[in-house]
Structures are given as C-alpha cells and as structure tokens.
C-alpha cells in the first residue's frame, strides 16, 4: 500500500502541471492550447504507467525486502503489489482526468465518479475478502476493478460532452512545449509528495524491523486515519491553484 501510495502521490503532483496549464488556457480562451495540454498529459501518463508497471513487476519483491516486510505477510504483500501495479494505468488515468476537469473548473464530476468507485470497492471487498476468503489479493482486485470503473465512466461521460479530446488512438500526441511546461510546473509538487511518502515508507521499514507484523498492521491502519487530516488542505490547494491559474490566463 505504501509503495503504491508513493507512485500515486508522484503522479498527482505531476498532474498539477496539467491542471494549471489547462486552467490558464481556459482563462485565456485558448481552446487549441487546452487540447494540446490534454493530449500531452494523457499520452505522457499512459507511457509512464506502462513503464512503471514493467519495472515494478520485476522489482516488487526486492522493494518489499528492502522495507523489511514481515515474513508472515510477505507473500500476501507481493501478490497485492503485483495486482495493483498491473492496474496502475487506471490510477494514473483517473488522476489525469480529474486534474484536467479541475483545471476546467469542474470538481463535481470527478467527485461523483470516485464516489461510485469507493462504493464499488467496499462491496467488492466484502465479496472477495469476506465472502470468498481471497485475502490481500481480493482487496487488490477490488481496488483495480473500482478504479477501472471510475475511469471508464468518466471517459464515457466526457465523450458525450464537448470535451476537447475524443480518446481515439490518433489523438494521443505529445507536444514538446506543453510537456516541458507540465514538468516545470508539476515536478516540484511531485517531488514534494514523493519525499513525504518515502518518509512514511522509511517509518514502515523501521516498524517492520522493530515491531513485526502486528505493529506493521497497526501503523497501516492508523496511517489511513492520518490521511484524512491532510484532505482539507489538499482540497483548498487544488481549488486555489485552479482559480489562480484561470485568473492568470485571463490577466
């Protein structure tokens, strides 16, 4: 979970660059710039997801050993990480879609789709974990399916609106100038998010060494609650960045 969280936080930070560029283009009334930014972000995210999945499939066990995963939970953790890495394309895609919609001033639609995903995830957890006894593997499958559902629903909705991207294969292009700007704006946030996540991973490793599987589980549970404390600040930051960017675009 911590390993996946690092990758998710990194992509969320990078997508901030897309949010700001889209918002500035919206403020300036530049539809072509909006289209180029969306195309570049989607294409870059897709390539990143494939590359990271390929790398992590080979590195999952070394990474788990590096953070001293307890022997009792190693096989479950390895299986969980493998499945979530195979579904990382949906994690990345959802964050890209949400970032673009926020940049366009719509934060409600991403909220609706993630609500559907959350309810689906909970229901599938009961089915796969409680009902079928699939353990961590069931939890991972439930997460991937729910994330895929949110992405598919979001794409279907956007395809039926005047969204400036049609999701056809030929529309996936990278515009170098836009890619450079996305990295310039998004990379500081991505690195900031990653450093914070890596610090939690280091804490997890220490707990695994000192406390074993029970202490590890306890830290994991409390860590989930701790995440709620950060949400108001993250939400305010997302709102302010969009409003500021649109106003900068409109001069």
N, C-alpha and C positions, 0 to 999 in steps of 0.2 A: 504493500500500500504506500509506504514512504517513497519507494523508488518511482512508482507511477506518479506520485504527487509532485516529485521534482520535475518530471517531464511536462506534466500538465501546467505547473506554475511557469515554467520557461516559455511554453507556447502562449499562455495567457498574456505574459509580458510582451512577447513579440507581436502578438495580435493588437496590442495597444497602439503600435505604429500604424496599423491598418485603420483602426478606429479614428485616430487623429487625422490621417490623410483624407479619409472619406468625409469626415465632418468638415474639414477645411474646404474641400471641393464642393460640398453641399452648400456651405455658406457663400462660396464664390459663384454658385450657379454653373459650375463647370461639369457637365454630365459626362464628357469624354474622360476627364480625369478620374471621376468616380468609377467608371467602367474599367479603366486601366488598373486602378488600385485594387479593385475586387479581383480581377483576373490574376494579377501578380500574387496577391495574398493566397488565393485558393491554390494556385499552381505550386507556390513555394511550400505551403503547408502539406500538400499531397506528397511532394518529393521528400520532404523532411520526415513525414510519417513512415513512408516505405523504408527509408534509410535507417531510421531509429529502430524500427521493428526488426529489420535484418540483423543489425548489430546486437540488439538486446537478446535475441533468441540464442545467440552464441555466448553472451556474457552473463546471462541470468544467474547461473549457479556460482560463477566467480564473484559476482556482486553480492549475492546472498551470504557467501562465505566471508567476504570482506567485512560485512556488518555483523558478523558473528551470530547469524541466525541459529537459534537453538536446534539441536539435532531432532528433538521431538516434533518440531513443526517445519523442518526443512523441506520435506517432500511436498507438503501442502503449500508452502510459500512458493516453491519453484513452479508448481502447477498453476497457482494463482497468477504469478508474474508472467508466465508464458501466455496464458489466455488473454490477460489484459494487454499485453504487448501486441498480440495478434489483432486486438480491437482498438489499438491506439489511433488508427486513422479516423475513427468515429469521435474520439475525444478531441483530436485536433480540429476536425471538420466542424464540430459543434462550436468550439471556441472561436473559429474564424467566422462562422455565420453570425454568432452573437455579437462579435466585435464590429462587424460591418453594419448590422442592424442598429446597434447603439450609435454608431457614427452617423447614421441617417436619422437619428432621433427617435428610434423605436426600441424601447427597452421592454415593452409589454409582451411582444410576440416571443422573444427568447424565454421569458419567464413562463409563459403558457406551455411551451414545448418541454422545458425542463421539468415542469410540474408533472406532465404526463409521464416523462421518463422516470421520475422519482417514484411515482405510484406503481408503475410497471416493475421497477426494480424491487420494491418491497414485496409485491405479490409474488414475483418470481423467486425471491429469496425464500419465502415460505414454501413454495413448490419444490425448488431444487435442494435447498439445505434442510429444512424441517421435514418436508414430505418424503423426498427421495434420498435423503441422507448423503448428499454429494459433497458436503463439507465446503472447503475453500474453493474447490473447483466449481461448485454450484453457484457460489457467490460471485465468482468472476464471470461465469457465463451470463448470469442475471444482469450484471453491470454492463457487459458488452451489448447484450440484446437491447437493453433500455436506452443506451446511448445511441445505438444504431437507429432505433425507432425515432428518437428526437431529431436526429439529422435528416432522416427520410421525410418526416412530417414537415420539417422546416423547409426542405427543398421543394416539396410539393406545393406548399403554400406560396413560396416566393416565385415559383414558376408560373403560378396563376395570376400574379400581380404584375405591375410594371417594373419589377426588379431589373436593374441593368446588367443582368448576367443570366444566360439561358441554360447553363450546366451541360452544354453539349461539349464533346471532346475537343472540337476545334477551337472552342472559346478559351481553353486553358493556355494562356500565354504569360510569359514573364517580360515585363518592361523594366529594363535595367535601372532607369532613373527612379522608378517607383520602388523597386526592390531595395535600392540604396537608401531611400528615404525611410522605408519601413524599418530597416535595420538600424538606421541612425536614431530614429525616434523610439523604437521598441526595445532595442537591445539593452539599454541601461535598466529598464524595468524588468526585462527577462533575467538579467544577471542578478539584480536585487532579489527577485523572487527565488531564484535558484540557490543563492547563497543562504538565504533564510531556511529553505527546505533542506539543504545539505547539513545545516547545523542541527536540525531535528533528527536527521539520519545519523549523525555522529552520536547524539544523545541515545538513540535507539541502540546503536552498537555497544555503547558503554553499559546500558541496562542489560543487554543480552549477555554480556560477559559477566557482570556482577550478579544479576538477579535471576537469570534463566527465563524459562518460557512463561511463568506466571507473572513476573514483573514486566516482561515484554508485552504481554496481553493487556495488563493494567495501564501501561503507558499509552498503548494504542487506543484504548477506549477513551481515556481522559483527553488524549490529543484531538479526538473528534469533537469533544465538547469545547475545547480551547479554540478550535477553528471558528466557532460561532462568534467569539469575541471580536474577531477581525472583520467580520462581514459588513457591519455598518460603515467602517472606514473605507473598505474596498468599494462599496456601493456609492458612497459620496464621491470618492475619487473618480469612478467611472462617469458619474453624472457631470461633474465639474469639467473633466477633460473633454467631453463631447461638447458641452456648452461653450467652453473657452475656444475650442478649435473651430466651431461653426462661426463664432463671432470674429475670430481672426481672419477666417476666409472671407467674411462679409466686410472686413475692415471696419 
